[in-house]
Structures are given as C-alpha cells and as structure tokens.
Amino acid sequence: IQFCGQCNAPAVDEAQHAPLHVVEDTIDDEEAAQLAPLRLSSERQVVKSTFSVQGICCASEVPSIRKIVRPLRGVASLQINIFAKRLYVQHEPEQIGAREIAQRLSNQGFPASIVHNGGSKRSSVATDFDIDSRRVGRTRLRTEKSPEEQDLIAISEQLQSLDGVEMAGLCNNKLELCVEHDVNRISAAQLYKFVSSKIGTDVILVQDAKALLVQTEQANAILSQPRSDFVESTIFISNLTASHCKLLAKAVAQNFIPAQVRVIHPHISSRTAKVEHNPTLMPVAEVCNVLGRLGMDCSVVTDGQVENLILPMLGNEDTEQANETKANSEMIRWRASRVSIPVLCSGIFWIVSLLSVVQGWERLEFP
C-alpha cells in the first residue's frame, strides 16, 4: 500500500496522487434527489469562484471538501485541482457568497482564501463585502498551549460581537482563531489583547490583516500599471526528458510567431514546462496540441488566463511594437507613391493600341 508523503493517507491507486488529478462533482440519481432541495434555481444566474485551499495535498481530502461544499444552498458544482490546490465552485451569489464558502472551509479545517470572486461585480450580492473599500482582512491567532475546543468556539462567538469584526471561527485544523475584521475599526493588536484576556495564556499573532492588506494594495498598484498581453501557463509533459529541450526550442521557432509564444521553459525533474504565451492569439490548449503532434504527451496544469497570471511587460516590447507599426505605415505610403515598371509599361502599350486605329499608323509598322 502506498501512502501520501504529507498526510500519510493510503492511496488506492497511483492516479489518486497524480499531480494533474482534477476531481469534478459527480453524483448519482439517488444522491441528486436528496440534494435537490439544496440546489439552486435554474432561473437564477450562476457565477464561478476560485479558492486556494491549503489543506489539499492528495486525493484523500477530496471527499471531505465535497462533503463540506456540495450541500451548501446555491452551490451548483465544484472542481478540485489537487496539484494547484485550487477549488472551483459554480454557485448562485444571491444564495451564497464566495466569502461564506471560504469561511465554511476554514471552519472545517481547510484554510481557504478567495483567488477570484465570481460575484464581486454584482451589486445585488449582499453576502460579499467590498474588501478594498472597507479594508477587511483576516487576522490569525494561535495559543502556545492548546485550550479546549469549546473555549475557542466561545471566544470566537464573543469576537463576532466586537465592533468591526465581520466573522470569526476556527481554522488550521481548529488550532487557530481566524478573524475577518475591518482594520480601520479594530486592529490586530486589539484582537490580540482581547483573546489574551480571555484565554489567560500566551497568544501568538500569526497573521496581521493590515500587513496583508498593505501587500495586496502594493500588488494592485503594480497590476494597475500597463501590463503585457502575455500570461504564464504550466503544462505537464509525461515523457519529458533532457533531449526534448532542443525540440521545444525548435517547436517554438517553427510553429509560433513571437506575438503568440515567447518561450517555453522546461523543468525536467518535475516534467513540467512554463509557457509564456498570448492567450488571445494562442491558448495554452492549442500549444499542447502542437506539442502533441511532435510526440509529447502533455496536458494543462495551470491556465494563466484563468488564474490571471499576467507576465510583466518587457522593456523593449513597446519599442518593438511602435517600430513595427511605423515600418508598416511607411511601407504602405511607399507603395502608394511608387509607380512600378510593369504598371508603366502596361500604360504605354495601352496608348499604342489606341493609336493603331489612326490612319497612317501602318507606316510605323516594321517591314
């Protein structure tokens, strides 16, 4: 029997621990009938949200996550990417928001953060908070001594009564207190003092929400600058060897133009490759199809367009594009102003053909 290296869970087969294993939400007819009252109405709009779930290390966690998320009212379906630790949920934002799904996972021992909130742009969603405007973040607290779980639950309920606290609960296998709060109304230091006064033991501030918000704002400031059209996607090539490195470089040069694919960076030990490509002109799935025709067994691990993994703009990218545009316009003007020799000759012959009908033209004919 094989065991997972991180959670020591027994593996039924090798496919359960494959790095590309993506589990979709599939149920039988009997189970669907039981969940029917909890499913969303077909008349309402469904959005797709993406979560980063740190508790995923192999396929043994998949049933637990499905058991937590699938019965929630408003959830239509879910997919789990074990390699990327990603959870994709299609849900009805009026029934349940992305924050509530993340909180439910965190309370059940699977710390989750929102990568993409599918309902964030919908003004009618009341369950999702505007984190940027309200400056809401997550603070995590841990005690050096392990108190009773009931004590932590009681403290989390008391935390929710504080002004500025949105939600509070247990996370990280019920060893930490996670508090969602407005940092402008209550700080992590105040939460620290409150929890210390209740537990009576040393408390450790694991994560400060304000510090994370500052990092997020700095990252958003960078992303607000002019960005490249290229993204970074990851593909898995099962038969990748060192001999394929030259073949990959040759494939890029012969099958793609620079505007489609910049470069492919292979990583032999993990049998993966990073692809820098323009998803509008060349999707990563099409890159895999081209490599497949060259004898490489590849599949998509991470789609840079879906995950919004935008690459920085190269220093000479704007200059090259401007020079190319200028050269094309000059070529068009040059062609318009230039009279080619074939056109000139055809004009002369046309005039001569008209003169052939004039009387006396036969005198100019060759004997």
Order of alpha helices (4+ residues) and beta strands (2+ residues): beta-beta-beta-alpha-beta-alpha-beta-beta-alpha-beta-alpha-beta-alpha-beta-beta-alpha-beta-alpha-beta-alpha-beta-beta-alpha-beta-alpha-alpha-alpha
